[in-house]
Every structure is written in C-alpha cells, then in structure tokens.
Amino acid sequence: MKPRTKRLARTDKDFVWHPFTPMKDWLADEPVVIEAGEGFTLIDTEGRRYIDGVSSLWCNVHGHRVAAIDRAIHEQLDRIAHSTLLGLAQSRSAELAERLVRIAPRGLAKVFYSDSGATAVEIALKMAYQFWHNQGRDRSEFIALSDSYHGDTIGSVSLGGMPLFHSIFGPLLFKTHFVPGPHPYRFEGTTDECLRFSLERMEAVLKTRAERIAAVVVEPLVQGAGGMLVHPAGFLKAVRKLTRRYDVLLIVDEVATGFGRTGRMFACEHEGVCPDLMCLAKGLTGGYLPLAATLTTQEVFDAFLGEAHEHKTFYHGHTYTGNALGCAAALASLDLFDSTSLIASLGPKIERIAQALRRLSKLEYVGDVRQCGLMAGVEIVRDKTTREGFPYERRLGTRVCEAMRPKGVMLRPLSDVIVLMPPIAIDLPTLDRLLAIVEETLAKDLPRLAREA
Ligand SMILES: *Cc1c(COP(=O)(O)O)cnc(C)c1O
C-alpha cells in the first residue's frame, strides 16, 4: 500500500463517521479510498480501477467526468454558485423547473426544490398533509408499503417499512398504515393472487380510514432498498385507481426509479400513471450534485393560495434549495438524455442484463433474480427450495461483493441481494465485463463463501 493511501485511510478512520456503516468493522478493515473517476470507472489512491456497478449509490447516469456536465458547472461557477430561492428567483432553477414539468407525467405542474431524496419525500408528505388542512380537513395518516424505503429523515422514516433500519426510531415516528407490497418470491400463491392480496389490504384500510388518510406513498414498480423488489405489472395503475376512488393523494417516490433507470424516463410512464406528487433526486443532476425536486399538480398548488391571514403558505425550505450549480448540472444532464437519445438506446443493455440473470438463476444458492430496466437484484439463499436465507451475521452479500473488488468491480449489496445498477449510459463492452465478473464470482466464489463457517 502506498504511504499516501495509508495516511488517507488513517485520516478517514480518525475523523469520518460513515453512513449505514457498522463502524466497528470499518475501523478493523482497510478502506478503499476513491480519488478519481473516468467514464464508468472509479479509481482509488492505489491506481486500481473498478467498474461503478451501482452508479455511486444509484445516482450516476452518464458516467464520471462527463465533459458536457463538467462544462455546465464551470460556466455556472463563472456566474454564481448559489443564491437563495426565498424571496428571489434564479435563472437556472426557473429553467430546470420548466424542463422537469415538460418531461414529467401529465398533470404535474409545479416544482419545489430541495437537496436529497429524503427531503423530497419529507416535503411531499408535509404538502399532502397541509393540502387537506388548508381545506379544513384533518388528515394526518398515510398508507405505505412494507419493505419500502423513502429516506432517513424522521418523516421519511415514518413512511419506511424496513425494520432493520427503522424499528429503533419507532417512538419518534408518526402513524403509518403498512400494507404488504406485492412480492411474488416471498408469497405463497400465484403472482396474480399476490397482486390482489396487496390491493385488497390497501383497499381494506382505505374503506375504513379514507377520511383520515392524507396520501398513499409508493416506490413505483420497484422497491429499491427493500431488496430490488419488482412489483407485478399493473400494481401501480391499480393503486392509482384506488386512490382516486377513495379520494386520497398519491405520492410516487421516483428517487431511485427516475431518469431512465427503469427503461423509461420515469417509472410511472410504464403504467400511464399520473401521480399527485412525485419525488425526484438521485439521478436528477446525473449523479453530480445534491439536488432534489418534489413535483405537484396545479390542484395541490392551488390549495396553498390564500390571503395572508388565511395562513395557507407552505412554510418549508432549505438554505440550498434550488442550488444553481445543481440546476446547471441537471439541465446539462437532461440535454445529454436528448442529444445521445439515451432512453432509446437502453433496450440492448436491458436485454444483456436479462440474459445474464437467466444464467445466474440456475446457479446454486441463487434463489431469485429480479429486474426492471437497469435495476436488478440477485437474491442469495441457503436453500433454493424452501427459500430460506443465510443468517444476517454471515454478511454473505457483502462478502460476495468484496470478492469482486480485486477483479475490478465495485458493488454494494442489500443484505443478501446483490444489486446491479450500472450507470444507464454504460457502454455494452463495459456492461458485458461487469456481468461476466458478477457471473464468475457467483459461480465460483459464492459456493466457497456459502460453505465456509
Ligand atoms: C435513495 C432513496 C431515497 C433517499 O434519497 P437520499 O438522497 O439518500 O436522501 C428515497 N427514496 C428512494 C426510493 C430511494 O431509493
């Protein structure tokens, strides 16, 4: 190890507390220190190169050091890096808002900026609550799916259904009605029955509580952090129908699925769904800068109009809301979607991943493979027949991903689900190399790791 790497690793361990990381293990291990990127590759301080197989935690779109985005940020720096949206307009944030409304599902008309996926969801749920409040209705409850993930602020955690992350904070959370998400692999019955079961449970809550429910919140098509859980076709559309029938708002959390990830610009497009509120973050700036947006319909927006004495204003904002550098990066990213016909080019990549998953599904210890566009998960189990998993302490998913590092691939699993989320602009040769290394590791290293005590 180079002295410089050693020094940086030491400095990290001395001063940084890492997110979602068991720090005791971290302090005992040697971290990889990333210091550069190039296209779809990460480069560490030792000069080792890794394919960025999870898009730097699901946000990178066009690769790293993309000339057009770099240039857009430089040009914006020559004007201004940031000025507030509280009481002032700003050129880039205005342009981006128009652009987002133009590409968003029909009906979404207004853009409220913030900085992360969690804040985008936090804003959506506060807007939903106040939407009803401003009309003299008291609706403080929400419906969400089990195993859902909407971010880590207290409001977003209240809507999240992942016990491992969320149960500790139980006493701090508001009440949410959790309905089982439709996950055929863990359901005793057919896919159709699975779908119907979830919808019936949702309708049962709506039937008795609709008057108290502000909104239903869902990750459309795929529950990402819950384990790449892909919903059966038709679920989202059916949820939209239910929310209309019972007159509650629908919040769609497209933080992970937005910006081409599922093969369309937004996951909602697959089922022709127009939500009342939509949350965007991760891919918004191409994975460059922290920027998020909550989009709403004109109807939601109009409920916040009133005379000063009526107090209908949405009192929420963040210092960096609508940051100009972030908006410039986002505009450049959207330009790239157009100039490279990115969405139209995804078909062959999605097919390559599908082919690899079909081969992987035959391997020992591979229980299930799931895919939606360029979002995929490979679930490792101890017993393919009973679907029984490995004990959590084995950290098998982590160990499998670590085995890929010396081969030049960087992945991060979700428990024992190996996640494949390459930048959607990845070229076919790099994608093939990534898939080959994943296949080789699951065929050769997984059985060895699974049998070790
Ligand atoms: C990542 C994610 C979030 C949280 O986004 P942050 O930017 O990490 O706060 C919210 N919802 C979904 C669906 C996500 O995948």
Ligand as a Chemical Component Dictionary entry (heavy atoms), coordinates in Angstrom:
data_LIG
# 
_chem_comp.id                   LIG 
_chem_comp.type                 NON-POLYMER 
_chem_comp.pdbx_formal_charge   0 
_chem_comp.three_letter_code    LIG 
# 
loop_
_chem_comp_atom.comp_id 
_chem_comp_atom.atom_id 
_chem_comp_atom.alt_atom_id 
_chem_comp_atom.type_symbol 
_chem_comp_atom.charge 
_chem_comp_atom.model_Cartn_x 
_chem_comp_atom.model_Cartn_y 
_chem_comp_atom.model_Cartn_z 
_chem_comp_atom.pdbx_ordinal 
LIG C1 C1 C 0 -32.256 6.675  -2.020 1  
LIG C2 C2 C 0 -33.722 6.810  -1.880 2  
LIG C3 C3 C 0 -34.278 7.825  -1.081 3  
LIG C4 C4 C 0 -33.428 8.752  -0.253 4  
LIG O1 O1 O 0 -32.637 9.584  -1.031 5  
LIG P1 P1 P 0 -31.415 10.372 -0.333 6  
LIG O2 O2 O 0 -30.932 11.295 -1.369 7  
LIG O3 O3 O 0 -30.418 9.305  0.034  8  
LIG O4 O4 O 0 -31.969 11.034 0.873  9  
LIG C5 C5 C 0 -35.636 7.960  -1.060 10 
LIG N1 N1 N 0 -36.427 7.126  -1.754 11 
LIG C6 C6 C 0 -35.941 6.145  -2.521 12 
LIG C7 C7 C 0 -36.868 5.288  -3.302 13 
LIG C8 C8 C 0 -34.559 5.939  -2.592 14 
LIG O5 O5 O 0 -34.079 4.939  -3.331 15 
# 
loop_
_chem_comp_bond.comp_id 
_chem_comp_bond.atom_id_1 
_chem_comp_bond.atom_id_2 
_chem_comp_bond.value_order 
_chem_comp_bond.pdbx_ordinal 
LIG C1 C2 SING 1  
LIG C2 C3 SING 2  
LIG C2 C8 DOUB 3  
LIG C3 C4 SING 4  
LIG C3 C5 DOUB 5  
LIG C4 O1 SING 6  
LIG O1 P1 SING 7  
LIG P1 O2 DOUB 8  
LIG P1 O3 SING 9  
LIG P1 O4 SING 10 
LIG C5 N1 SING 11 
LIG N1 C6 DOUB 12 
LIG C6 C7 SING 13 
LIG C6 C8 SING 14 
LIG C8 O5 SING 15 
# 
